[in-house]
Amino acid sequence: MGQIVIVAYKPKSGKQEALKQLMKTHIPRLKQEGLVTDRESIIMEAADGAIIEVFEWLSAEAIANAHHNKAVQQMWGEYAEVCDYVPLNTLKEAGNMFAGFVPVN
């Protein structure tokens, strides 16, 4: 059974465009490793520049396997160069009844 997750990426200074470019490769790379479903991801931008993504892992086992997958580890290293992961509740929009974001894709 799939697991839908929501993640927020806060770009490092001057790395906004690099993060957006990297986001274009995220799901295709996970799909190549057999870790996500065919469900299309949703990518959005918060007012402070954070990028929010909603996507579906194939299963809880796929999530666990990602932590031991060399290709995924390499990709996560690329993310570490351009952003930090932040909790959703740190985004101003998360305090609204209907959290609204600007679509990126």
Stockholm file with secondary structure:
# STOCKHOLM 1.0

chainA/1-105         MGQIVIVAYKPKSGKQEALKQLMKTHIPRLKQEGLVTDRESIIMEAADGAIIEVFEWLSAEAIANAHHNKAVQQMWGEYAEVCDYVPLNTLKEAGNMFAGFVPVN
#=GR chainA/1-105 SS CCEEEEEEEEECTTCHHHHHHHHHHHHHHHHHTTCBCSCCCEEEECTTSCEEEEEEESCHHHHHHHTTCHHHHHHHHHHHHHEEEECGGGSGGGGSSSCCCEECC
#=GC SS_cons         CCEEEEEEEEECTTCHHHHHHHHHHHHHHHHHTTCBCSCCCEEEECTTSCEEEEEEESCHHHHHHHTTCHHHHHHHHHHHHHEEEECGGGSGGGGSSSCCCEECC
//
